Amino acid sequence: VYQSGDTDGDGKLDVTETWIYTATSYTITQDDIDTGSVTNQATAVGTPPVGDDVDDLSGTQVDNDDATVIELCQNADIAIVKTGVFNDVDGNQCADAGIDTITYTFTVTNAGNVSLSNITVTDPLLQ
């Protein structure tokens, strides 16, 4: 979105004028966070009085075409909650070795901001 710079208000980018545009509508995606950065370039195009349009790919300085890279923080974290339920197989309201069991449930949550893969849960009682 055009912000400022057309000092004489003629709608032309006159010699020595610099126009400022801003854009704030890009929403960061999960892929961006997983990558750790957002890389982007813009193109400026103008039509001279005579000849073909001229264009330039944005750079980090006037004399280069290096993409603008915004680094994003990555916070990898995982959380696990273990719950258990006593299974009274023989119904005597008492734990009996070799008969009764415990059913465990593991709830694993991604507690960070990056995607996680190859998730495993191990428990020494269940080996």
ABEGO torsion letter per residue (X at the ends): XBABGBAAGAGBBBBGBBBBBBBAABBBBAAAAAAGBBBBBBBBBBBBABEBBBBBBBBABAABABBBBBBBBBBBBBBBBBBBBBBBAAGAGBBBBGABBBBBBBBBBBABABBBBGBBBBBAAAX
